[in-house]
Amino acid sequence: MNINKKLLLIIFTLFIFSNLTILKADEEKINLDDEELPAIDPFQGNTSASSGQNEQASDNSITGGGLLNGMRLVGTIISKNKKIAILSSPGGSAFKYEENDKIANGTILIEVFNEYLIVEDENNQLFQVYMNNVEKMIEG
């Protein structure tokens, strides 16, 4: 009988100790409603839908050269109704362009594909622009 009482006491002690540990863990949980959140959406990025976007892009990318004035293709978004290219300037700003938008200095975005863009320069020459910053002239 003595062994049964000791075993029962050990089980009871373990049960109480485990409940206390669970209660402490619940108290230490952070309530997200009380935590301060940033005022700026971190997922929005620097893309803007304003009409002055093209002027911003050309101003930010004057320092670079090439077909896109130093900007590079960083992503494409293709949906049923729209095709959008995301370009990044050397300063790190991101800009979105739709098909037939003027990118910079006479360069026009003609078509958007999953892996590359087709752009036309001021001399009406077509180029393929890839995400690894490769620009290939289209012969024809």
SVG drawing of the C-alpha trace seen along z (x, -y; Angstrom):
<svg xmlns="http://www.w3.org/2000/svg" viewBox="-9 -63 35 65">
<polyline fill="none" stroke="black" stroke-width="0.4" points="0.0,0.0 2.9,-2.3 4.1,-2.0 0.7,-2.8 0.6,-6.0 4.0,-7.1 3.2,-6.3 -0.1,-8.3 1.8,-11.2 4.4,-11.2 1.7,-11.2 -0.3,-13.9 2.9,-16.1 3.7,-15.6 0.2,-16.5 0.2,-19.7 3.7,-20.7 2.8,-20.1 -0.4,-22.3 1.7,-25.1 4.1,-25.0 1.3,-25.2 -0.2,-28.2 3.1,-30.0 3.5,-29.4 0.1,-30.9 1.0,-34.0 4.2,-34.5 2.4,-34.4 2.5,-37.8 -0.9,-39.2 -0.6,-40.5 -3.5,-42.9 -1.5,-44.8 1.8,-44.8 2.6,-47.9 2.6,-47.2 4.4,-49.3 2.4,-52.1 3.8,-51.2 2.8,-48.0 6.2,-46.1 4.8,-44.1 3.8,-47.1 7.3,-48.0 8.1,-51.1 5.8,-50.6 3.4,-53.3 0.3,-53.6 0.6,-57.4 0.8,-59.0 4.2,-60.5 5.8,-57.1 7.5,-57.3 9.1,-60.6 10.4,-59.1 11.8,-56.1 13.7,-58.1 15.0,-60.5 16.2,-57.7 17.9,-55.8 19.8,-58.5 23.0,-57.3 22.9,-53.9 23.2,-53.2 21.9,-50.7 18.5,-50.1 16.6,-50.5 18.9,-53.2 20.4,-51.0 17.1,-49.4 16.7,-45.7 13.8,-43.2 13.1,-41.7 9.7,-40.1 6.6,-39.7 2.9,-39.4 0.7,-37.8 -3.0,-37.6 -6.0,-37.1 -6.5,-40.8 -3.1,-42.4 0.6,-41.8 2.9,-43.8 6.7,-44.0 8.5,-45.0 11.8,-46.9 14.3,-47.9 16.5,-51.0 20.1,-51.0 19.0,-52.9 16.7,-50.0 13.3,-51.5 10.9,-49.3 8.5,-50.4 5.7,-48.6 5.0,-48.9 2.2,-47.5 2.5,-46.7 2.8,-49.8 4.1,-52.0 7.1,-54.2 10.0,-53.0 12.8,-55.5 14.3,-57.7 12.1,-56.4 12.1,-52.8 8.7,-51.2 7.5,-48.0 5.9,-46.0 5.1,-42.6 5.6,-40.8 6.3,-37.1 7.1,-34.9 10.9,-35.0 11.5,-38.1 10.2,-41.3 10.2,-42.6 11.0,-46.3 11.5,-48.7 14.1,-51.4 14.0,-54.9 15.3,-53.4 12.3,-51.0 14.7,-48.0 13.2,-45.2 15.1,-43.6 14.5,-40.8 15.3,-41.7 15.8,-38.8 15.8,-38.7 19.6,-38.1 20.1,-41.6 20.8,-40.2 19.5,-42.2 19.4,-40.5 18.5,-42.2 15.8,-40.5 16.9,-39.9 14.3,-40.4"/>
</svg>
